[in-house]
């Protein structure tokens, strides 16, 4: 199902419990290397993305954060706030935001909050962007049903490009077992 998954563990098939700060460091490092990720949890995924964005600051990486409401037009407007549908500058601006590197950045990272709300057309747009832009990394964060949405056959390219799968437990503090990491969130569970 989720081919090419990377686990943050030495024992294949076993999840690793990380603190929240360790998770954000690991996720930021993976995105810097060009790995795309899926972050699942019923709470706290937006906070994780905010911490990851802060961790990427100053790393010659352009960070693009998108939030609901989602449809393809509103998604593109977040990428290209000065674009217009009427003159085609919205599509051009969204393409440029995801495709064009300038002298100050070597990678583009797209962080999508509440990605379980993304319609299939927007997920397909992200899939196409990943396919054609090797300098683009994506972190899709949202409710656990996002994993089921990505199981749709027409999203197989996107699913294959997600090489890191993270599942947040209910804990929100940095002191407890805040994060469980593994290749399949259905196998992840937190203790304590």
C-alpha angles and dihedrals in degrees: 000000000000100000120189096024117166118214123203090223140083096226112072114231095021125107122228124220112222134179116250092252091050090050094052091048092049092046093048090049091050092050090049089055091051099259117143119218145200116214114192129187142124092237139013101034093117090051090052091052091049090053091046091050089052090048091054094050113119094013096112088257125129107222117203116190120193127188137182145309089082133195124125093266096049089045090054091045089058089052094044108024093175095050126110130209091213097062098031093247091120093063092041091049093049090048091049093048091055099034115032119083118194131199093274099055136049099184139030120217122195115201113192116193120204088009091170084078093058112114118232092254091059092045088052090051090052089047090053092047091052092048093055103035117061091183092061124096124182134201114194110194126185151096120333092259087074089077090056091049090054090055090074109117093234090060095053093114091055092045091051092051092056102089100167123058119189129182122195120215121217094266114103103182122091092232104066135053092296102160137035117197126199146122096266123032091207088070095046122099134160126228126211 
